[in-house]
Amino acid sequence: MVRTKISGLVALVALTLEASAIVVPRHLEVHEKRESLHPRWSKKDRVESHKLLPMRIGLTQNNLDKGHDHLMKISDPASPHFGQHWTAEEVIEAFRPTQQTEDEVRKWLIDSGIPAGRITHSDNKGWFAFYATAEEAENLLYTEYHEYEDSITGGVMPSCETYHVPKDIRRHIDYISPGIKLLAPIEHPNNKLKRNAEMLEHEIFKRNTHGLLRDAKHSYNGTNATDLSTCDVAITPACIAALYQIPPATLSHPNNSLGIFESELQFYTQNDLDLFFKNFTKNIPNGTHPIPANIDGGMQSTTDPNYAGGEVNLDIQLAYPILYPQQITLYQVDDFIVQANQNDTYTFGFNTFLDALDGSYCNYTAYNETGNDPYLDQAYPDPLTGGWQGSLMCGTFTPTNVISLSYGGQESDLPISYQKRQCLEYMKLGLQGVSFLFASGDSGVSNYPDNIDGPTGCLGPDLNIFNPTWPGTCPYVTSVGATKVYPGYSVYDPESAVFDPAGHPYSVNYSSGGGFSNIYPIPDYQASFVAKFFEDHNPPYPYYSALSNDTGNIQTLPDIGALAGTTGGIYNRIGRGIPDVAANGDNIAVYNGNDFELSGGTSASTPIFSAVINRINEERINIGKGPIGFLNPSLYANPSMLNDIVNGTNPGCSTVGFSAVPGWDPVTGLGTPNYPKMLEYYLGLP
């Protein structure tokens, strides 16, 4: 029960909470209540009254519902405001809580006995923080705090079953922590110390990189760097230039470097880059390498060919020939220990990456989450031996105009609130003129078989529901699918959607990821294209029409089986469609570990398309204009500047998947780049 006597003339009502009689004034009401306790958690002793608790009160954000409209206003080529990007400060001001919210919550805290000098306001204005004893916190919120122990990690954290706030300020508060949330089991220090850098270093060679990387499965013995007759065997820089009519670059503005995101133990080797330059791009001098941007202990390169990263070498070697003498900024995210930890493969370090680009995101409150998720995201300093001992980087790096990310997972595998909070950050950075391009995935309409999503990589009780990727389904990023020059065809023939059946040459089917979101609705900029696809090329499968609801429980994963219900549907008819665009993603010539290999994946098509956009930004900057920023509205406004792909499918879930057809489709999107047409179009915009 509350530890101090409640006095005053306020009418009281008795409520029984946590098996104790807590008398709650009538002017208060329940703000959050836990309905059930997960079996992994067990309730322990009452938190000692003198123990200090780090209290955070997430304030209700303002104008979030208008963020989409603001972004469309500056991204729609028909708008007079096109290209008028915001500053970081303008973004913070636009979405900060109202002054009334800040004033009323602060007054409530002070009137309740929390000294004003103890209350701090976050830089992004999104929350108040203060330390309070357990007794003070219980009296403030009319609750009881107990310790809860996680049976898996041994971690212990304070929590309550319910808490109360005044009725008249409830609308100003998003959530309070510590509160009812138990998503974040903290690993017991003794368990953490059992793992060390030496062991994890050894484990690198025992596991495959999760995500969109396709290691080269065969080699190709030499080719002429300018020979276009073998592009159906090996895609070289000359092949890419011919496919998309890309002339050599000549411009290099110091503030227009292409950003490339890497993690998951992907370290480039300078020797591999030099071998590639020597054999394929003699205009790029040996020793050329990216500008390093190491985030939270990230590591750029290695001299050991055994540690050479196939993904990072692929990304760099695809981008440089398109944009050199422009530069590449390589964002390496998270320390070696974190990257080697298998748990990291579900979130890829995207949140710590965004923290480093936008300091306000470190403590940003949305969808009942403030800051990084303690369970899904790495905390810094890293307590493990050999880990990054610095503080979490917040706003350390200015984002480049274009960022290529060849990583991703499935919507079904992460909490809805986690995904939506991150998606809002892509919106906010889009307002600042940043273009994010994500790979759409390599397993068609499913995930990889025998992965986190089960034996088929598909969803639902019958394991047959299509499984779209994340974060490409966020409507504020550009999703990139993959195409291929098939044997017997040339760079002068239309490409087709990529499909390599299992064993030829990869161990599993490889096809362009595509489908429809189960979280986000069809955005306006895409609506007519999706409607046209269904009207003219209706897929021969049953479907459902439902989206996952927002939830106050940050643990909640999308329940796709429940969305489909009894419809028998295997894909969502009303979700955001992916991909948006495509580029070549198979038989890519690459040097890795001192060997010449062929590789592929939408992780190849993404840096190609990203480099094309960076080239166009360079030309815009050269004539006094700004970067394009969020791409999708302008892409859908002028699809004729892309090469429409009309052949191929993306199989999965015991189906042939969707089909590439005239117009937009959930296999190759609007199509591949036509550089001259894209350049003409974008140079003509404000």
Summary of the structure (lengths in Angstrom):
residues: 686
radius of gyration: 26.1
end to end distance: 63.9
largest distance: 90.0
contacts: 2486
relative contact order: 0.13
helix: 29%
strand: 23%
